[in-house]
Amino acid sequence: MTPEDLTHLRRARDFMDREYARPLDVPTMARAALMSPSHFSRQFRAAYGETPYGYLMTRRIERAKALLRRGDLSVTEVCMEVGCTSLGSFSARFTELVGESPRAYRARSHEAVARVPACIAKGMTRPSRNGEARGRPAS
């Protein structure tokens, strides 16, 4: 992989970080990297160890966790706020990455995390790209 490819991939990753709530598909992400969709998918996985869609969903779930901890939105509202259009798919992916359903997460963590400084809570609750939540054993 060339340094130019890495620059283009970082541009696409930054685009996903900024625009996670928009409807994004691989062709749109690939355009940000100035690559064809298939080349972009292969290169992204080689550089970051996961698919572009996997990375995007990790960002969405990370933001969803923050919104659920806040507690003023329903799970459906959080789903839509982070750019997901299917509550079922959102809940399944959330459960896969976090280890519990969005409702269970909100109920368990709302009070506990509210007493922890935000900078610490973010690190403790950030979903891991390999399917495990940080600080939480794999099940």
TIFIVEX-114354 format. One record per atom (N, C-alpha, C, CB): atom name; x negated, y, z. Coordinates in steps of 0.02 Angstrom, whole numbers, plus 50000, padded with zeros to 5 digits. Glycine has a CB too. Example, Ala and Ser with C-alpha at 12.3 -4.5 7.8 and 13.67 -1.06 7.14 Angstrom:
2
{"N", {49340, 49716, 50390}},
{"CA", {49385, 49775, 50390}},
{"C", {49340, 49835, 50390}},
{"CB", {49435, 49776, 50452}},
{"N", {49358, 49888, 50354}},
{"CA", {49316, 49947, 50357}},
{"C", {49355, 50002, 50394}},
{"CB", {49296, 49970, 50286}},
# end
This chain:
139
{"N", {49957, 49941, 50000}},
{"CA", {50000, 50000, 50000}},
{"C", {49955, 50062, 50000}},
{"CB", {50048, 50000, 50062}},
{"N", {49972, 50109, 49958}},
{"CA", {49931, 50169, 49951}},
{"C", {49950, 50221, 50004}},
{"CB", {49938, 50199, 49881}},
{"N", {49904, 50267, 50018}},
{"CA", {49921, 50322, 50064}},
{"C", {49981, 50363, 50039}},
{"CB", {49860, 50368, 50074}},
{"N", {49987, 50369, 49973}},
{"CA", {50044, 50405, 49945}},
{"C", {50109, 50369, 49960}},
{"CB", {50034, 50414, 49868}},
{"N", {50109, 50302, 49954}},
{"CA", {50169, 50263, 49971}},
{"C", {50188, 50273, 50044}},
{"CB", {50156, 50188, 49957}},
{"N", {50139, 50273, 50088}},
{"CA", {50153, 50283, 50159}},
{"C", {50183, 50352, 50172}},
{"CB", {50089, 50274, 50201}},
{"N", {50158, 50402, 50136}},
{"CA", {50186, 50469, 50143}},
{"C", {50259, 50471, 50122}},
{"CB", {50145, 50520, 50101}},
{"N", {50274, 50438, 50067}},
{"CA", {50343, 50435, 50042}},
{"C", {50388, 50396, 50090}},
{"CB", {50344, 50403, 49972}},
{"N", {50361, 50342, 50118}},
{"CA", {50400, 50303, 50166}},
{"C", {50414, 50343, 50230}},
{"CB", {50364, 50238, 50183}},
{"N", {50364, 50380, 50253}},
{"CA", {50375, 50423, 50312}},
{"C", {50429, 50476, 50298}},
{"CB", {50310, 50458, 50333}},
{"N", {50428, 50502, 50237}},
{"CA", {50479, 50551, 50218}},
{"C", {50548, 50520, 50222}},
{"CB", {50466, 50577, 50146}},
{"N", {50556, 50459, 50198}},
{"CA", {50620, 50425, 50200}},
{"C", {50639, 50408, 50272}},
{"CB", {50618, 50360, 50158}},
{"N", {50591, 50387, 50313}},
{"CA", {50606, 50372, 50383}},
{"C", {50627, 50435, 50420}},
{"CB", {50544, 50340, 50418}},
{"N", {50594, 50490, 50407}},
{"CA", {50614, 50554, 50438}},
{"C", {50684, 50574, 50416}},
{"CB", {50563, 50609, 50421}},
{"N", {50699, 50562, 50353}},
{"CA", {50765, 50576, 50326}},
{"C", {50818, 50534, 50364}},
{"CB", {50768, 50560, 50250}},
{"N", {50804, 50470, 50375}},
{"CA", {50850, 50428, 50412}},
{"C", {50858, 50452, 50484}},
{"CB", {50826, 50355, 50412}},
{"N", {50804, 50473, 50515}},
{"CA", {50807, 50498, 50584}},
{"C", {50851, 50561, 50589}},
{"CB", {50736, 50514, 50609}},
{"N", {50847, 50604, 50538}},
{"CA", {50887, 50665, 50539}},
{"C", {50959, 50654, 50519}},
{"CB", {50856, 50716, 50492}},
{"N", {50970, 50612, 50470}},
{"CA", {51036, 50604, 50439}},
{"C", {51071, 50539, 50457}},
{"CB", {51029, 50609, 50364}},
{"N", {51054, 50509, 50514}},
{"CA", {51081, 50444, 50533}},
{"C", {51157, 50442, 50534}},
{"CB", {51055, 50424, 50600}},
{"N", {51190, 50498, 50547}},
{"CA", {51263, 50500, 50553}},
{"C", {51298, 50504, 50484}},
{"CB", {51285, 50559, 50596}},
{"N", {51260, 50518, 50433}},
{"CA", {51288, 50519, 50365}},
{"C", {51294, 50449, 50338}},
{"CB", {51245, 50562, 50317}},
{"N", {51339, 50438, 50290}},
{"CA", {51340, 50373, 50257}},
{"C", {51277, 50366, 50214}},
{"CB", {51405, 50365, 50213}},
{"N", {51233, 50322, 50234}},
{"CA", {51170, 50312, 50198}},
{"C", {51167, 50240, 50172}},
{"CB", {51109, 50327, 50244}},
{"N", {51146, 50233, 50110}},
{"CA", {51135, 50167, 50082}},
{"C", {51063, 50164, 50057}},
{"CB", {51186, 50152, 50024}},
{"N", {51041, 50105, 50039}},
{"CA", {50970, 50097, 50019}},
{"C", {50953, 50141, 49959}},
{"CB", {50956, 50023, 50002}},
{"N", {50995, 50146, 49907}},
{"CA", {50977, 50191, 49852}},
{"C", {50966, 50264, 49874}},
{"CB", {51031, 50189, 49798}},
{"N", {51006, 50288, 49921}},
{"CA", {50998, 50357, 49946}},
{"C", {50932, 50363, 49984}},
{"CB", {51057, 50376, 49992}},
{"N", {50917, 50314, 50026}},
{"CA", {50855, 50315, 50064}},
{"C", {50795, 50309, 50017}},
{"CB", {50853, 50258, 50116}},
{"N", {50802, 50267, 49965}},
{"CA", {50747, 50258, 49917}},
{"C", {50733, 50322, 49879}},
{"CB", {50765, 50201, 49868}},
{"N", {50785, 50360, 49863}},
{"CA", {50775, 50424, 49829}},
{"C", {50733, 50471, 49872}},
{"CB", {50843, 50457, 49812}},
{"N", {50744, 50470, 49937}},
{"CA", {50704, 50512, 49982}},
{"C", {50630, 50492, 49980}},
{"CB", {50730, 50508, 50055}},
{"N", {50617, 50428, 49965}},
{"CA", {50548, 50403, 49962}},
{"C", {50520, 50405, 49890}},
{"CB", {50544, 50333, 49989}},
{"N", {50561, 50428, 49843}},
{"CA", {50541, 50430, 49772}},
{"C", {50521, 50361, 49747}},
{"CB", {50482, 50478, 49763}},
{"N", {50562, 50310, 49766}},
{"CA", {50550, 50241, 49745}},
{"C", {50615, 50209, 49722}},
{"CB", {50519, 50200, 49803}},
{"N", {50608, 50155, 49685}},
{"CA", {50668, 50116, 49667}},
{"C", {50693, 50082, 49731}},
{"CB", {50652, 50063, 49610}},
{"N", {50757, 50066, 49734}},
{"CA", {50784, 50034, 49795}},
{"C", {50749, 49969, 49815}},
{"CB", {50858, 50021, 49786}},
{"N", {50736, 49926, 49767}},
{"CA", {50704, 49862, 49785}},
{"C", {50631, 49872, 49807}},
{"CB", {50707, 49814, 49726}},
{"N", {50595, 49915, 49773}},
{"CA", {50525, 49929, 49793}},
{"C", {50524, 49962, 49861}},
{"CB", {50490, 49974, 49740}},
{"N", {50570, 50010, 49872}},
{"CA", {50575, 50044, 49936}},
{"C", {50588, 49994, 49993}},
{"CB", {50630, 50097, 49935}},
{"N", {50635, 49948, 49983}},
{"CA", {50652, 49899, 50035}},
{"C", {50592, 49856, 50052}},
{"CB", {50710, 49855, 50012}},
{"N", {50556, 49832, 50001}},
{"CA", {50497, 49790, 50013}},
{"C", {50442, 49828, 50048}},
{"CB", {50471, 49762, 49947}},
{"N", {50428, 49889, 50025}},
{"CA", {50375, 49929, 50054}},
{"C", {50392, 49951, 50126}},
{"CB", {50361, 49990, 50011}},
{"N", {50454, 49969, 50137}},
{"CA", {50475, 49990, 50204}},
{"C", {50466, 49933, 50253}},
{"CB", {50549, 50014, 50204}},
{"N", {50487, 49874, 50233}},
{"CA", {50481, 49816, 50277}},
{"C", {50407, 49800, 50290}},
{"CB", {50516, 49754, 50247}},
{"N", {50366, 49806, 50239}},
{"CA", {50294, 49793, 50247}},
{"C", {50262, 49844, 50295}},
{"CB", {50259, 49794, 50179}},
{"N", {50283, 49906, 50289}},
{"CA", {50253, 49959, 50330}},
{"C", {50279, 49960, 50402}},
{"CB", {50265, 50026, 50299}},
{"N", {50344, 49947, 50411}},
{"CA", {50375, 49956, 50477}},
{"C", {50401, 49893, 50509}},
{"CB", {50430, 50005, 50471}},
{"N", {50396, 49837, 50474}},
{"CA", {50415, 49773, 50504}},
{"C", {50489, 49759, 50509}},
{"CB", {50387, 49769, 50571}},
{"N", {50529, 49800, 50476}},
{"CA", {50602, 49789, 50475}},
{"C", {50630, 49822, 50412}},
{"CB", {50636, 49818, 50539}},
{"N", {50691, 49803, 50396}},
{"CA", {50723, 49831, 50337}},
{"C", {50743, 49903, 50349}},
{"CB", {50784, 49788, 50317}},
{"N", {50753, 49941, 50296}},
{"CA", {50777, 50010, 50305}},
{"C", {50844, 50012, 50342}},
{"CB", {50784, 50045, 50237}},
{"N", {50890, 49966, 50326}},
{"CA", {50954, 49964, 50360}},
{"C", {50946, 49947, 50434}},
{"CB", {51001, 49913, 50326}},
{"N", {50900, 49902, 50450}},
{"CA", {50887, 49885, 50520}},
{"C", {50861, 49945, 50558}},
{"CB", {50837, 49828, 50524}},
{"N", {50816, 49983, 50527}},
{"CA", {50790, 50044, 50559}},
{"C", {50845, 50095, 50570}},
{"CB", {50734, 50075, 50516}},
{"N", {50887, 50105, 50519}},
{"CA", {50942, 50153, 50524}},
{"C", {50990, 50133, 50580}},
{"CB", {50980, 50157, 50457}},
{"N", {51007, 50069, 50584}},
{"CA", {51053, 50046, 50636}},
{"C", {51022, 50053, 50706}},
{"CB", {51073, 49974, 50624}},
{"N", {50958, 50044, 50712}},
{"CA", {50925, 50055, 50776}},
{"C", {50932, 50128, 50797}},
{"CB", {50850, 50035, 50773}},
{"N", {50922, 50174, 50751}},
{"CA", {50932, 50245, 50766}},
{"C", {51004, 50259, 50787}},
{"CB", {50912, 50289, 50705}},
{"N", {51052, 50230, 50750}},
{"CA", {51122, 50241, 50766}},
{"C", {51140, 50213, 50835}},
{"CB", {51167, 50209, 50712}},
{"N", {51116, 50154, 50851}},
{"CA", {51131, 50124, 50916}},
{"C", {51097, 50164, 50971}},
{"CB", {51107, 50050, 50918}},
{"N", {51037, 50189, 50960}},
{"CA", {51003, 50230, 51009}},
{"C", {51046, 50292, 51025}},
{"CB", {50933, 50251, 50983}},
{"N", {51072, 50324, 50974}},
{"CA", {51115, 50383, 50985}},
{"C", {51180, 50363, 51017}},
{"CB", {51128, 50419, 50918}},
{"N", {51208, 50306, 50997}},
{"CA", {51271, 50282, 51027}},
{"C", {51262, 50270, 51101}},
{"CB", {51294, 50217, 50992}},
{"N", {51205, 50244, 51121}},
{"CA", {51194, 50232, 51192}},
{"C", {51195, 50297, 51231}},
{"CB", {51126, 50196, 51203}},
{"N", {51165, 50349, 51203}},
{"CA", {51166, 50415, 51237}},
{"C", {51237, 50441, 51243}},
{"CB", {51121, 50466, 51199}},
{"N", {51276, 50434, 51190}},
{"CA", {51346, 50458, 51191}},
{"C", {51388, 50417, 51240}},
{"CB", {51376, 50455, 51121}},
{"N", {51376, 50353, 51243}},
{"CA", {51414, 50311, 51290}},
{"C", {51396, 50327, 51362}},
{"CB", {51400, 50236, 51276}},
{"N", {51332, 50341, 51376}},
{"CA", {51312, 50361, 51444}},
{"C", {51346, 50426, 51464}},
{"CB", {51236, 50369, 51448}},
{"N", {51355, 50470, 51416}},
{"CA", {51388, 50534, 51431}},
{"C", {51460, 50522, 51454}},
{"CB", {51388, 50579, 51369}},
{"N", {51493, 50473, 51424}},
{"CA", {51558, 50451, 51448}},
{"C", {51619, 50489, 51427}},
{"CB", {51555, 50451, 51519}},
{"N", {51613, 50540, 51385}},
{"CA", {51673, 50579, 51367}},
{"C", {51704, 50559, 51301}},
{"CB", {51655, 50652, 51365}},
{"N", {51676, 50509, 51266}},
{"CA", {51703, 50486, 51202}},
{"C", {51722, 50413, 51208}},
{"CB", {51652, 50497, 51145}},
{"N", {51773, 50393, 51171}},
{"CA", {51791, 50322, 51168}},
{"C", {51740, 50285, 51126}},
{"CB", {51863, 50313, 51139}},
{"N", {51740, 50220, 51130}},
{"CA", {51693, 50180, 51090}},
{"C", {51706, 50192, 51016}},
{"CB", {51700, 50104, 51107}},
{"N", {51768, 50198, 50996}},
{"CA", {51785, 50211, 50926}},
{"C", {51757, 50279, 50904}},
{"CB", {51861, 50209, 50915}},
{"N", {51765, 50330, 50947}},
{"CA", {51738, 50396, 50930}},
{"C", {51662, 50395, 50924}},
{"CB", {51760, 50448, 50983}},
{"N", {51629, 50358, 50969}},
{"CA", {51556, 50351, 50966}},
{"C", {51536, 50317, 50901}},
{"CB", {51529, 50312, 51027}},
{"N", {51572, 50264, 50884}},
{"CA", {51558, 50228, 50821}},
{"C", {51559, 50276, 50762}},
{"CB", {51611, 50172, 50811}},
{"N", {51610, 50316, 50757}},
{"CA", {51616, 50362, 50700}},
{"C", {51564, 50418, 50705}},
{"CB", {51687, 50392, 50698}},
{"N", {51550, 50441, 50765}},
{"CA", {51502, 50496, 50776}},
{"C", {51432, 50478, 50751}},
{"CB", {51500, 50514, 50850}},
{"N", {51413, 50415, 50757}},
{"CA", {51346, 50394, 50737}},
{"C", {51342, 50369, 50665}},
{"CB", {51321, 50341, 50784}},
{"N", {51397, 50374, 50629}},
{"CA", {51395, 50358, 50557}},
{"C", {51418, 50289, 50539}},
{"CB", {51327, 50367, 50533}},
{"N", {51444, 50251, 50586}},
{"CA", {51470, 50184, 50570}},
{"C", {51544, 50191, 50551}},
{"CB", {51461, 50135, 50630}},
{"N", {51566, 50150, 50506}},
{"CA", {51636, 50154, 50484}},
{"C", {51678, 50095, 50507}},
{"CB", {51639, 50160, 50409}},
{"N", {51645, 50043, 50531}},
{"CA", {51680, 49983, 50554}},
{"C", {51666, 49973, 50628}},
{"CB", {51660, 49921, 50514}},
{"N", {51718, 49977, 50669}},
{"CA", {51710, 49967, 50741}},
{"C", {51685, 49897, 50756}},
{"CB", {51776, 49980, 50778}},
{"N", {51709, 49847, 50719}},
{"CA", {51687, 49778, 50730}},
{"C", {51613, 49769, 50716}},
{"CB", {51727, 49731, 50686}},
{"N", {51590, 49795, 50659}},
{"CA", {51519, 49790, 50642}},
{"C", {51476, 49829, 50691}},
{"CB", {51507, 49815, 50570}},
{"N", {51499, 49888, 50710}},
{"CA", {51462, 49928, 50759}},
{"C", {51455, 49890, 50825}},
{"CB", {51498, 49996, 50771}},
{"N", {51511, 49864, 50850}},
{"CA", {51510, 49828, 50914}},
{"C", {51466, 49766, 50911}},
{"CB", {51581, 49808, 50935}},
{"N", {51469, 49730, 50855}},
{"CA", {51427, 49670, 50848}},
{"C", {51353, 49689, 50847}},
{"CB", {51446, 49633, 50783}},
{"N", {51335, 49740, 50810}},
{"CA", {51265, 49761, 50806}},
{"C", {51242, 49789, 50873}},
{"CB", {51255, 49813, 50750}},
{"N", {51285, 49828, 50906}},
{"CA", {51268, 49855, 50971}},
{"C", {51254, 49798, 51020}},
{"CB", {51326, 49900, 50998}},
{"N", {51298, 49749, 51021}},
{"CA", {51290, 49692, 51066}},
{"C", {51226, 49653, 51050}},
{"CB", {51351, 49645, 51062}},
{"N", {51211, 49646, 50986}},
{"CA", {51150, 49611, 50965}},
{"C", {51087, 49647, 50989}},
{"CB", {51148, 49604, 50888}},
{"N", {51086, 49713, 50982}},
{"CA", {51026, 49751, 51001}},
{"C", {51020, 49765, 51075}},
{"CB", {51026, 49817, 50964}},
{"N", {51077, 49776, 51108}},
{"CA", {51077, 49797, 51178}},
{"C", {51087, 49739, 51226}},
{"CB", {51130, 49850, 51189}},
{"N", {51122, 49689, 51204}},
{"CA", {51134, 49631, 51248}},
{"C", {51201, 49632, 51284}},
{"CB", {51080, 49627, 51298}},
{"N", {51240, 49683, 51271}},
{"CA", {51308, 49688, 51299}},
{"C", {51350, 49732, 51254}},
{"CB", {51307, 49715, 51371}},
{"N", {51415, 49727, 51261}},
{"CA", {51460, 49765, 51218}},
{"C", {51456, 49840, 51234}},
{"CB", {51533, 49741, 51226}},
{"N", {51478, 49883, 51188}},
{"CA", {51477, 49955, 51203}},
{"C", {51517, 49972, 51266}},
{"CB", {51504, 49994, 51144}},
{"N", {51576, 49941, 51274}},
{"CA", {51617, 49955, 51333}},
{"C", {51582, 49934, 51398}},
{"CB", {51684, 49918, 51328}},
{"N", {51551, 49875, 51397}},
{"CA", {51515, 49851, 51456}},
{"C", {51455, 49896, 51470}},
{"CB", {51493, 49778, 51445}},
{"N", {51420, 49917, 51418}},
{"CA", {51363, 49961, 51427}},
{"C", {51384, 50026, 51459}},
{"CB", {51328, 49974, 51359}},
{"N", {51437, 50056, 51434}},
{"CA", {51461, 50119, 51462}},
{"C", {51480, 50111, 51535}},
{"CB", {51521, 50146, 51421}},
{"N", {51516, 50058, 51550}},
{"CA", {51539, 50047, 51619}},
{"C", {51480, 50036, 51666}},
{"CB", {51586, 49987, 51622}},
{"N", {51430, 49999, 51644}},
{"CA", {51372, 49983, 51687}},
{"C", {51324, 50041, 51695}},
{"CB", {51335, 49924, 51659}},
{"N", {51312, 50076, 51642}},
{"CA", {51257, 50124, 51643}},
{"C", {51277, 50196, 51656}},
{"CB", {51221, 50121, 51579}},
{"N", {51340, 50212, 51649}},
{"CA", {51360, 50282, 51656}},
{"C", {51337, 50311, 51723}},
{"CB", {51435, 50289, 51649}},
{"N", {51352, 50279, 51777}},
{"CA", {51333, 50305, 51842}},
{"C", {51259, 50296, 51856}},
{"CB", {51373, 50272, 51897}},
{"N", {51232, 50237, 51840}},
{"CA", {51162, 50222, 51856}},
{"C", {51114, 50269, 51820}},
{"CB", {51146, 50150, 51838}},
{"N", {51126, 50280, 51755}},
{"CA", {51080, 50321, 51716}},
{"C", {51090, 50395, 51731}},
{"CB", {51090, 50309, 51641}},
{"N", {51149, 50415, 51753}},
{"CA", {51162, 50485, 51768}},
{"C", {51117, 50511, 51823}},
{"CB", {51235, 50494, 51789}},
{"N", {51091, 50467, 51866}},
{"CA", {51047, 50488, 51920}},
{"C", {50973, 50488, 51901}},
{"CB", {51057, 50443, 51980}},
{"N", {50957, 50468, 51839}},
{"CA", {50888, 50464, 51816}},
{"C", {50875, 50522, 51768}},
{"CB", {50873, 50395, 51781}},
{"N", {50817, 50555, 51772}},
{"CA", {50802, 50608, 51725}},
{"C", {50809, 50584, 51653}},
{"CB", {50731, 50635, 51737}},
{"N", {50833, 50627, 51609}},
{"CA", {50848, 50609, 51540}},
{"C", {50787, 50581, 51503}},
{"CB", {50874, 50670, 51502}},
{"N", {50728, 50608, 51515}},
{"CA", {50668, 50584, 51480}},
{"C", {50652, 50512, 51500}},
{"CB", {50608, 50629, 51495}},
{"N", {50665, 50494, 51562}},
{"CA", {50653, 50425, 51585}},
{"C", {50708, 50379, 51559}},
{"CB", {50650, 50422, 51662}},
{"N", {50771, 50403, 51562}},
{"CA", {50828, 50363, 51538}},
{"C", {50820, 50345, 51465}},
{"CB", {50894, 50400, 51550}},
{"N", {50796, 50392, 51425}},
{"CA", {50788, 50379, 51353}},
{"C", {50740, 50322, 51341}},
{"CB", {50764, 50442, 51316}},
{"N", {50684, 50322, 51376}},
{"CA", {50635, 50269, 51368}},
{"C", {50660, 50202, 51393}},
{"CB", {50572, 50286, 51403}},
{"N", {50697, 50203, 51448}},
{"CA", {50723, 50141, 51477}},
{"C", {50778, 50110, 51435}},
{"CB", {50750, 50155, 51547}},
{"N", {50816, 50151, 51399}},
{"CA", {50875, 50126, 51365}},
{"C", {50867, 50123, 51289}},
{"CB", {50934, 50169, 51381}},
{"N", {50810, 50140, 51263}},
{"CA", {50799, 50139, 51191}},
{"C", {50802, 50067, 51165}},
{"CB", {50732, 50172, 51172}},
{"N", {50842, 50054, 51114}},
{"CA", {50845, 49986, 51088}},
{"C", {50779, 49968, 51053}},
{"CB", {50903, 49978, 51039}},
{"N", {50759, 49907, 51062}},
{"CA", {50697, 49884, 51031}},
{"C", {50712, 49856, 50962}},
{"CB", {50664, 49830, 51075}},
{"N", {50667, 49866, 50916}},
{"CA", {50678, 49843, 50848}},
{"C", {50675, 49767, 50842}},
{"CB", {50627, 49874, 50802}},
{"N", {50648, 49733, 50891}},
{"CA", {50644, 49660, 50886}},
{"C", {50704, 49626, 50920}},
{"CB", {50579, 49635, 50917}},
{"N", {50756, 49664, 50937}},
{"CA", {50817, 49635, 50962}},
{"C", {50823, 49634, 51038}},
{"CB", {50823, 49566, 50938}},
{"N", {50771, 49655, 51074}},
{"CA", {50775, 49657, 51147}},
{"C", {50777, 49729, 51170}},
{"CB", {50715, 49618, 51179}},
{"N", {50816, 49742, 51221}},
{"CA", {50814, 49808, 51252}},
{"C", {50752, 49812, 51294}},
{"CB", {50879, 49822, 51294}},
{"N", {50721, 49870, 51297}},
{"CA", {50661, 49877, 51338}},
{"C", {50679, 49867, 51412}},
{"CB", {50628, 49946, 51327}},
{"N", {50635, 49834, 51447}},
{"CA", {50645, 49824, 51518}},
{"C", {50698, 49771, 51532}},
{"CB", {50665, 49888, 51550}},
{"N", {50718, 49734, 51481}},
{"CA", {50771, 49685, 51488}},
{"C", {50747, 49620, 51456}},
{"CB", {50836, 49710, 51455}},
{"N", {50748, 49565, 51492}},
{"CA", {50724, 49502, 51463}},
{"C", {50769, 49479, 51406}},
{"CB", {50721, 49448, 51516}},
{"N", {50740, 49442, 51360}},
{"CA", {50779, 49414, 51304}},
{"C", {50825, 49361, 51331}},
{"CB", {50733, 49385, 51249}},
{"N", {50886, 49358, 51302}},
{"CA", {50932, 49307, 51326}},
{"C", {50935, 49248, 51280}},
{"CB", {51001, 49334, 51335}},
# end
